[in-house]
Amino acid sequence: MDVAALLACTRCGLSSTRQRVVVGTGPERAGLMVVGEAPGRTEDEGGEPFTGRSGRLLTRLIEEEVGLLRDQYFITNVIKCRPPLNRPPRRDELLACRPWLEEQLRTQRPSVVLAVGATAAKALYGVTTSMREAHGRVATNGDAHGVVTYHPAAALRQGRIVEDVMRTDLALVKALLS
């Protein structure tokens, strides 16, 4: 992947409001690739995805349910720059960033791709139904198996019920990785 080109990207208006391009972190060719929506404030400041409260919850759940530490999987977002005020990404922003995500998928070649939240589920698997209907099902993305789960922010807002659903979805990820 041409990281230098990504860091200099100006394909959409987010390039003028971001602090940093948040590329993704993790080992090359990890078995698991986790894809979220977009960087938040903490991620925009630090340059690493899923480092805020939601990220800490997701990291803990993956460790507990899948048995992988954060440095054992690749984690990124559908778009690489923070939308102002953490608004959802617009269609033009998703389209502008799509080639970067596709390149990451080609480069990483994961065996399982976990879509975290509705935006990632739609971008990766074309999901248009509610998360209640979409989560916990196995999809395909090229040679990879895909699983959709809730964004950890939903668990932080709605509590244990959503966290328990995420745990069930992550058990499916573990089974697919085995």
For each residue, the residues with C-beta under 8 A, 3 or more apart:
1: 6 100 103 104 107
2: 5 6 103
3: 6 7 23
4: 7 8
5: 2 8 9
6: 1 2 3 9 21 23 80 100
7: 3 4 21 23
8: 4 5
9: 5 6 15 21 80 81 100
10: 15
11: 15 96 97
12: 15 81 92 93 96 97
13: 16 17 93
14: 17 18 79 81 82 83 93
15: 9 10 11 12 18 81
16: 13
17: 13 14 81 82 83 84
18: 14 15 21 39 44 81 82
19: 44 45 82
20: 39 44 45 46 47
21: 6 7 9 18 47 80 81
22: 39 43 44 47 48 49 76 77 80 81 82
23: 3 6 7 47 76 80
24: 49 74 75 76 77 104
25: 48 49 70 74 75 76
26: 30 33 70 71 72 73 74 75
27: 30 71 72 73 74
28: 74 107 108
29: 108 109 110
30: 26 27 33 72 73 74 108 110
31: 73 110 111 112 177
32: 62 66 68 72 73 74 110 111 112 113 114 173 177
33: 26 30 73 74 75 76 104 105 108 110 112 113 114 144
34: 50 58 62 73 74 75 76 113 114 116
35: 75 76 77 78 101 113 114 115 116 120 123 124
36: 49 50 75 76 77 78 116 117 119 120 151
37: 77 78 79 88 89 116 117 118 119 120 151
38: 77 78 79 81 82 83 86 88 89 119
39: 18 20 22 43 44 49 77 79 80 81 82
40: 43 44 52 54 82 86
41: 44 45 52 82 86
42: 45 46 51 52 55
43: 22 39 40 46 47 48 49 50 51 52 55 77 82
44: 18 19 20 22 39 40 41 47 81 82
45: 19 20 41 42
46: 20 42 43 51
47: 20 21 22 23 43 44
48: 22 25 43 51
49: 22 24 25 36 39 43 55 75 76 77
50: 34 36 43 54 55 58 59 75
51: 42 43 46 48 55 56
52: 40 41 42 43 55 56
53: 56 57 152 153 156
54: 40 50 57 58 151 152 153 156
55: 42 43 49 50 51 52 58 59 152
56: 51 52 53 59 60
57: 53 54 60 61 152 155 156 163
58: 34 50 54 55 61 62 116 152
59: 50 55 56 62 63 70
60: 56 57 63 64
61: 57 58 64 65 152 163 166 167 170
62: 32 34 58 59 65 66 68 70 73 170 173
63: 59 60 66 67 68 69 70
64: 60 61 167
65: 61 62 167 170 171 173 174
66: 32 62 63 170 173 174 177
67: 63 174
68: 32 62 63 72 73
69: 63 72
70: 25 26 59 62 63 73 75
71: 26 27
72: 26 27 30 32 68 69
73: 26 27 30 31 32 33 34 62 68 70
74: 24 25 26 27 28 30 32 33 34 104 108 110
75: 24 25 26 33 34 35 36 49 50 70
76: 22 23 24 25 33 34 35 36 49 80 101 104
77: 22 24 35 36 37 38 39 43 49 80 120
78: 35 36 37 38 89 94 97 101 119 120 123 124
79: 14 37 38 39 83 89 93 94 97
80: 6 9 21 22 23 39 76 77 97 100
81: 9 12 14 15 17 18 21 22 38 39 44 93 97
82: 14 17 18 19 22 38 39 40 41 43 44 86
83: 14 17 38 79 86 87 88 89 90 93
84: 17 87
85:
86: 38 40 41 82 83
87: 83 84
88: 37 38 83 119
89: 37 38 78 79 83 93 94 97 119
90: 83 93 94
91: 94 95
92: 12 95 96
93: 12 13 14 79 81 83 89 90 96 97
94: 78 79 89 90 91 97 98 119 123
95: 91 92 98
96: 11 12 92 93
97: 11 12 78 79 80 81 89 93 94 100 101
98: 94 95 101 102 123
99: 102 103
100: 1 6 9 80 97 103 104
101: 35 76 78 97 98 104 105 123
102: 98 99 105 106
103: 1 2 99 100 106 107
104: 1 24 33 74 76 100 101 107 108
105: 33 101 102 108 109 110 113 141 142 144
106: 102 103 109
107: 1 28 103 104
108: 28 29 30 33 74 104 105
109: 29 105 106 143 144
110: 29 30 31 32 33 74 105 113 144
111: 31 32 143 144 145 176 177
112: 31 32 33 144 145 146 147 173 176 177
113: 32 33 34 35 105 110 124 141 144 145 146 147
114: 32 33 34 35 146 147 148 149 169 170 173
115: 35 120 121 123 124 125 127 146 147 148 149
116: 34 35 36 37 58 120 149 150 151 152
117: 36 37 120 121 131 150 151 153 154
118: 37 121 122 127 131 134 151
119: 36 37 38 78 88 89 94 122 123
120: 35 36 37 77 78 115 116 117 123 124 148
121: 115 117 118 124 125 127 131 134 148
122: 118 119 125 126 127 128
123: 35 78 94 98 101 115 119 120
124: 35 78 113 115 120 121 139 141 146
125: 115 121 122 139 141 146 148
126: 122
127: 115 118 121 122 134 148
128: 122
129: 133 134
130: 133 134
131: 117 118 121 134 135 148 150 154
132: 135
133: 129 130
134: 118 121 127 129 130 131 137 148
135: 131 132 148 149 150 165 169
136: 147 148 149 165 168 169 172
137: 134 147 148
138: 145 146 147 172 176
139: 124 125 145 146 147 148
140: 144 145 146
141: 105 113 124 125 144 146
142: 105
143: 109 111
144: 33 105 109 110 111 112 113 140 141
145: 111 112 113 138 139 140 176
146: 112 113 114 115 124 125 138 139 140 141
147: 112 113 114 115 136 137 138 139 169 172 173 176
148: 114 115 120 121 125 127 131 134 135 136 137 139 169
149: 114 115 116 135 136 165 166 169 170
150: 116 117 131 135 154 155 162 165 166 169
151: 36 37 54 116 117 118 154
152: 53 54 55 57 58 61 116 155 156 166
153: 53 54 117 156 157
154: 117 131 150 151 157 158 162
155: 57 150 152 158 159 160 162 163 166
156: 53 54 57 152 153
157: 153 154 162
158: 154 155 161 162
159: 155 162 163
160: 155 163 164
161: 158 164 165
162: 150 154 155 157 158 159 165 166
163: 57 61 155 159 160 166 167
164: 160 161 167 168
165: 135 136 149 150 161 162 168 169
166: 61 149 150 152 155 162 163 169 170
167: 61 64 65 163 164 170 171
168: 136 164 165 171 172
169: 114 135 136 147 148 149 150 165 166 172 173
170: 61 62 65 66 114 149 166 167 173 174
171: 65 167 168 174 175
172: 136 138 147 168 169 175 176
173: 32 62 65 66 112 114 147 169 170 176 177
174: 65 66 67 170 171 177 178
175: 171 172 178
176: 111 112 138 145 147 172 173
177: 31 32 66 111 112 173 174
178: 174 175
